[in-house]
Amino acid sequence: QVQLVESGGGLVQPGGSLRLSCAVSGSGGSIKAMGWYRQTPGKQRDLVATITSGVSTKYADSVKGRFTISRDNAKNTVYLQMNSLKPEDTAVYYCNAITSLASTSFQYWGRGTQVTVSS
């Protein structure tokens, strides 16, 4: 079983910064990729950023140049540094991990952390 625990959300003013963390624990095979998604009420969950085990990254166009995803493989932790935050970044942010075990891939989600950008 694999658990993902997010932290670092909160309330921040426009233009401010937040850093999200997600720690992965449990025995679910090797972690192939980790990422962050976000969701607002009534809308689908959208990709924010992903990072593979080879540290290849991908970002949504709306966050390019403002957000940076990174990972610490030794700690099985992924981070999302969010700068120049805008009100439209307000959402619940979910951590995601894809693991591989015996040639089978598994996907796991955290419970989410609220990010609110407001003055």
ZARO-572979 format. One line per 10 residues: number of its first residue (from 0); their letters; for each residue x, y, z of N, C-alpha, C, O. Coordinates in Angstrom, 3 decimals. Layout:
# ZARO-572979
NUM) A) X:Y:Z:X:Y:Z:X:Y:Z:X:Y:Z; ...;
This chain:
# ZARO-572979
0) QVQLVESGGG) 0.840:-1.182:0.000:0.000:0.000:0.000:0.883:1.243:0.000:1.900:1.296:0.691; 0.494:2.212:-0.760:1.251:3.454:-0.889:0.407:4.612:-0.365:-0.781:4.719:-0.672; 1.026:5.466:0.418:0.348:6.658:0.920:1.078:7.898:0.459:2.308:7.943:0.438; 0.303:8.906:0.089:0.851:10.201:-0.290:0.286:11.242:0.671:-0.927:11.331:0.861; 1.164:12.016:1.268:0.736:13.026:2.225:1.250:14.387:1.770:2.457:14.621:1.703; 0.304:15.286:1.456:0.663:16.632:1.012:0.724:17.581:2.197:0.079:17.370:3.225; 1.515:18.626:2.026:1.568:19.701:3.008:2.006:20.981:2.317:2.551:20.953:1.214; 1.758:22.115:2.986:2.253:23.379:2.469:1.205:24.293:1.877:1.525:25.415:1.485; -0.034:23.851:1.798:-1.065:24.724:1.273:-1.421:25.824:2.244:-0.947:25.842:3.380; -2.267:26.751:1.788:-2.687:27.832:2.672:-3.196:29.016:1.899:-3.495:28.932:0.708;
10) LVQPGGSLRL) -3.288:30.132:2.609:-3.765:31.387:2.035:-2.580:32.302:1.757:-1.721:32.498:2.616; -2.542:32.851:0.567:-1.444:33.743:0.194:-2.002:34.868:-0.664:-2.989:34.686:-1.376; -1.372:36.018:-0.593:-1.805:37.151:-1.400:-1.312:37.009:-2.842:-0.313:36.337:-3.096; -2.007:37.637:-3.773:-1.529:37.607:-5.168:-0.089:38.105:-5.251:0.288:39.088:-4.614; 0.698:37.402:-6.052:2.115:37.732:-6.164:2.995:36.999:-5.176:4.221:37.037:-5.278; 2.378:36.336:-4.227:3.132:35.632:-3.208:3.585:34.248:-3.654:3.393:33.855:-4.805; 4.188:33.519:-2.723:4.747:32.207:-3.016:4.307:31.183:-1.977:4.039:31.515:-0.822; 4.240:29.947:-2.412:4.001:28.818:-1.531:4.812:27.641:-2.041:5.117:27.547:-3.230; 5.156:26.750:-1.132:5.852:25.534:-1.519:5.063:24.328:-1.001:4.861:24.169:0.203; 4.633:23.503:-1.917:3.930:22.280:-1.552:4.913:21.114:-1.492:5.866:21.040:-2.267;
20) SCAVSGSGGS) 4.658:20.216:-0.562:5.461:18.999:-0.443:4.545:17.789:-0.443:3.401:17.858:0.007; 5.061:16.683:-0.950:4.293:15.437:-0.949:5.267:14.292:-0.663:6.189:14.031:-1.437; 5.044:13.633:0.442:5.886:12.508:0.825:5.177:11.196:0.501:4.009:11.002:0.837; 5.899:10.316:-0.147:5.349:9.020:-0.535:5.928:7.950:0.381:7.142:7.882:0.573; 5.066:7.121:0.941:5.525:6.032:1.796:4.795:4.754:1.431:3.755:4.776:0.772; 5.360:3.643:1.873:4.726:2.362:1.598:5.485:1.569:0.560:6.434:2.066:-0.047; 5.070:0.355:0.363:5.755:-0.553:-0.552:4.880:-0.814:-1.774:4.043:-1.717:-1.796; 5.111:0.017:-2.791:4.310:-0.136:-4.005:5.144:-0.260:-5.251:4.660:-0.009:-6.355; 6.392:-0.643:-5.090:7.257:-0.729:-6.246:8.081:0.534:-6.405:8.140:1.368:-5.501; 8.705:0.666:-7.542:9.542:1.838:-7.799:8.681:2.978:-8.343:7.749:2.774:-9.120;
30) IKAMGWYRQT) 9.030:4.171:-7.905:8.275:5.345:-8.343:8.791:5.786:-9.706:9.974:6.089:-9.858; 7.921:5.821:-10.678:8.303:6.202:-12.032:8.097:7.688:-12.290:8.901:8.324:-12.970; 7.049:8.220:-11.760:6.760:9.634:-11.974:5.924:10.154:-10.820:5.166:9.417:-10.189; 6.082:11.432:-10.566:5.276:12.102:-9.553:4.791:13.415:-10.127:5.382:13.961:-11.059; 3.721:13.908:-9.566:3.209:15.151:-10.119:2.188:15.818:-9.235:1.813:15.311:-8.178; 1.752:16.958:-9.692:0.732:17.747:-9.021:-0.393:18.059:-10.000:-0.163:18.403:-11.159; -1.600:17.928:-9.501:-2.804:18.277:-10.237:-3.613:19.219:-9.360:-3.397:19.289:-8.150; -4.539:19.939:-9.966:-5.388:20.812:-9.174:-6.814:20.769:-9.688:-7.083:20.462:-10.850; -7.712:21.088:-8.776:-9.127:20.986:-9.099:-9.904:22.060:-8.353:-9.679:22.306:-7.168; -10.826:22.696:-9.073:-11.754:23.646:-8.472:-13.152:23.061:-8.537:-13.411:22.176:-9.353;
40) PGKQRDLVAT) -14.060:23.538:-7.694:-15.408:22.955:-7.640:-16.092:22.936:-9.005:-16.126:23.943:-9.712; -16.627:21.786:-9.354:-17.380:21.639:-10.595:-16.534:21.445:-11.838:-17.062:21.339:-12.945; -15.214:21.398:-11.660:-14.339:21.242:-12.821:-13.505:19.978:-12.681:-13.399:19.404:-11.597; -12.916:19.553:-13.792:-12.092:18.360:-13.767:-10.744:18.650:-13.130:-10.326:19.801:-13.003; -10.085:17.589:-12.739:-8.756:17.711:-12.155:-7.743:17.864:-13.291:-7.669:17.021:-14.185; -6.975:18.934:-13.246:-6.046:19.263:-14.325:-4.601:19.101:-13.888:-4.251:19.321:-12.729; -3.777:18.713:-14.838:-2.349:18.600:-14.582:-1.733:19.971:-14.342:-2.025:20.935:-15.050; -0.872:20.039:-13.327:-0.093:21.255:-13.073:1.346:21.024:-13.511:1.901:21.795:-14.293; 1.941:19.953:-12.999:3.334:19.647:-13.337:3.619:18.204:-12.984:3.053:17.653:-12.041; 4.515:17.595:-13.765:4.951:16.228:-13.478:6.466:16.139:-13.613:7.097:16.947:-14.294;
50) ITSGVSTKYA) 7.029:15.144:-12.952:8.456:14.905:-13.036:8.688:13.409:-12.996:8.128:12.707:-12.154; 9.519:12.923:-13.912:9.799:11.493:-13.974:11.000:11.151:-13.093:11.643:12.026:-12.513; 11.276:9.858:-13.013:12.435:9.432:-12.228:13.726:9.934:-12.851:14.747:10.056:-12.174; 13.673:10.224:-14.145:14.827:10.786:-14.827:14.838:12.295:-14.806:15.593:12.918:-15.553; 14.021:12.892:-13.971:13.859:14.335:-13.759:13.454:15.097:-15.009:13.755:16.283:-15.141; 12.777:14.424:-15.922:12.141:15.124:-17.030:10.854:15.753:-16.513:10.064:15.091:-15.840; 10.642:17.027:-16.825:9.490:17.746:-16.285:8.528:18.179:-17.377:8.887:18.317:-18.547; 7.287:18.390:-16.944:6.244:18.878:-17.840:5.359:19.810:-17.036:5.038:19.530:-15.882; 4.959:20.930:-17.650:4.146:21.925:-16.964:2.927:22.304:-17.783:2.954:22.280:-19.014; 1.866:22.651:-17.088:0.742:23.269:-17.763:1.172:24.643:-18.246:1.977:25.309:-17.595;
60) DSVKGRFTIS) 0.641:25.070:-19.380:1.023:26.366:-19.939:0.754:27.492:-18.946:1.500:28.470:-18.898; -0.286:27.363:-18.173:-0.689:28.437:-17.269:0.281:28.659:-16.119:0.228:29.703:-15.468; 1.165:27.706:-15.854:2.084:27.849:-14.725:3.545:27.918:-15.158:4.424:28.113:-14.318; 3.816:27.766:-16.425:5.199:27.807:-16.903:5.850:29.133:-16.536:5.270:30.204:-16.713; 7.071:29.031:-16.021:7.797:30.232:-15.629:7.482:30.711:-14.225:8.184:31.571:-13.694; 6.435:30.167:-13.614:6.064:30.558:-12.248:6.213:29.412:-11.252:6.588:29.631:-10.100; 5.924:28.212:-11.690:5.984:27.039:-10.815:7.186:26.174:-11.190:7.579:26.096:-12.354; 7.754:25.532:-10.179:8.860:24.610:-10.414:8.628:23.327:-9.627:8.416:23.360:-8.414; 8.669:22.206:-10.321:8.523:20.914:-9.665:9.907:20.289:-9.494:10.763:20.394:-10.373; 10.109:19.646:-8.358:11.381:18.974:-8.100:11.101:17.760:-7.221:10.022:17.630:-6.643;
70) RDNAKNTVYL) 12.080:16.885:-7.133:11.892:15.708:-6.302:13.186:15.320:-5.618:14.280:15.554:-6.134; 13.040:14.728:-4.459:14.157:14.181:-3.702:13.940:12.672:-3.659:13.135:12.175:-2.871; 14.654:11.957:-4.502:14.431:10.511:-4.604:14.780:9.789:-3.305:14.148:8.791:-2.958; 15.770:10.286:-2.598:16.167:9.643:-1.344:15.053:9.729:-0.300:14.919:8.851:0.552; 14.264:10.789:-0.377:13.178:10.989:0.582:11.820:10.621:-0.001:10.804:10.718:0.688; 11.791:10.196:-1.271:10.508:9.915:-1.947:9.536:11.078:-1.774:8.367:10.900:-1.431; 10.052:12.246:-2.019:9.264:13.460:-1.827:9.311:14.310:-3.090:10.355:14.442:-3.729; 8.174:14.877:-3.435:8.098:15.789:-4.561:7.645:17.148:-4.050:6.831:17.235:-3.130; 8.171:18.198:-4.646:7.889:19.566:-4.234:7.301:20.351:-5.406:7.546:20.048:-6.574; 6.530:21.355:-5.055:6.049:22.293:-6.060:6.253:23.700:-5.509:5.537:24.138:-4.608;
80) QMNSLKPEDT) 7.226:24.387:-6.057:7.469:25.784:-5.681:6.595:26.656:-6.567:6.711:26.632:-7.792; 5.726:27.420:-5.936:4.788:28.260:-6.672:5.081:29.721:-6.384:4.943:30.178:-5.249; 5.483:30.449:-7.405:5.793:31.875:-7.279:4.814:32.697:-8.112:4.114:32.171:-8.977; 4.783:33.978:-7.836:3.906:34.898:-8.576:2.486:34.345:-8.659:1.890:34.302:-9.735; 1.969:33.938:-7.552:0.652:33.300:-7.528:-0.452:34.273:-7.910:-0.403:35.462:-7.595; -1.443:33.733:-8.595:-2.571:34.515:-9.076:-3.862:33.956:-8.464:-3.901:32.795:-8.059; -4.900:34.762:-8.397:-6.174:34.252:-7.865:-6.656:33.011:-8.606:-7.283:32.140:-8.004; -6.377:32.919:-9.886:-6.825:31.749:-10.658:-6.044:30.480:-10.328:-6.384:29.399:-10.809; -5.008:30.603:-9.515:-4.301:29.416:-9.041:-5.009:28.776:-7.852:-4.631:27.692:-7.410; -6.028:29.444:-7.340:-6.783:28.904:-6.211:-7.422:27.574:-6.586:-8.143:27.478:-7.578;
90) AVYYCNAITS) -7.154:26.564:-5.794:-7.661:25.215:-6.079:-7.219:24.275:-4.969:-6.427:24.639:-4.100; -7.745:23.065:-5.016:-7.196:21.989:-4.205:-6.125:21.305:-5.046:-6.375:20.883:-6.175; -4.946:21.205:-4.483:-3.819:20.612:-5.189:-3.622:19.173:-4.704:-3.547:18.903:-3.505; -3.541:18.266:-5.669:-3.404:16.846:-5.372:-2.052:16.328:-5.852:-1.609:16.625:-6.961; -1.420:15.556:-4.998:-0.183:14.885:-5.363:-0.515:13.560:-6.035:-1.482:12.891:-5.669; 0.286:13.193:-7.008:0.073:11.975:-7.773:1.399:11.227:-7.902:2.455:11.834:-8.075; 1.324:9.907:-7.816:2.516:9.088:-8.016:2.151:7.874:-8.861:1.105:7.253:-8.675; 3.033:7.559:-9.785:2.875:6.363:-10.611:4.025:5.433:-10.284:5.192:5.804:-10.403; 3.690:4.230:-9.873:4.706:3.254:-9.505:4.647:2.054:-10.444:3.651:1.816:-11.126; 5.735:1.320:-10.453:5.812:0.117:-11.281:6.210:-1.057:-10.402:7.201:-0.995:-9.675;
100) LASTSFQYWG) 5.420:-2.136:-10.477:5.682:-3.327:-9.697:5.336:-4.542:-10.547:4.197:-4.706:-10.982; 6.334:-5.392:-10.777:6.123:-6.590:-11.599:5.494:-6.244:-12.949:4.525:-6.872:-13.375; 6.052:-5.252:-13.602:5.630:-4.824:-14.943:4.215:-4.258:-14.980:3.622:-4.129:-16.051; 3.690:-3.929:-13.843:2.355:-3.325:-13.778:2.473:-1.934:-13.166:3.188:-1.730:-12.185; 1.769:-0.995:-13.755:1.794:0.374:-13.242:0.595:0.622:-12.332:-0.506:0.125:-12.570; 0.836:1.394:-11.302:-0.207:1.757:-10.355:-0.188:3.276:-10.177:0.870:3.902:-10.246; -1.351:3.855:-9.950:-1.459:5.290:-9.745:-2.063:5.549:-8.377:-3.033:4.910:-7.971; -1.464:6.503:-7.675:-1.921:6.847:-6.344:-2.134:8.348:-6.245:-1.485:9.138:-6.930; -3.069:8.718:-5.365:-3.379:10.127:-5.150:-3.308:10.466:-3.665:-3.614:9.638:-2.806; -2.902:11.693:-3.384:-3.013:12.216:-2.042:-4.414:12.734:-1.801:-5.265:12.691:-2.689;
110) RGTQVTVSS) -4.648:13.220:-0.604:-5.992:13.692:-0.239:-6.211:15.146:-0.619:-7.337:15.641:-0.566; -5.144:15.830:-1.002:-5.281:17.206:-1.460:-4.969:18.234:-0.396:-5.149:17.992:0.798; -4.500:19.384:-0.844:-4.242:20.514:0.044:-4.763:21.778:-0.627:-4.546:22.003:-1.818; -5.451:22.592:0.154:-6.087:23.791:-0.400:-5.073:24.917:-0.545:-4.315:25.218:0.377; -5.077:25.525:-1.711:-4.295:26.735:-1.961:-5.277:27.840:-2.331:-6.047:27.701:-3.281; -5.246:28.927:-1.585:-6.131:30.054:-1.840:-5.292:31.296:-2.047:-4.492:31.672:-1.191; -5.483:31.930:-3.192:-4.749:33.159:-3.517:-5.760:34.302:-3.518:-6.616:34.394:-4.398; -5.646:35.155:-2.533:-6.634:36.219:-2.376:-6.052:37.344:-1.540:-5.230:37.121:-0.652; -6.495:38.559:-1.841:-6.073:39.701:-1.039:-7.095:39.990:0.055:-6.913:40.922:0.838;
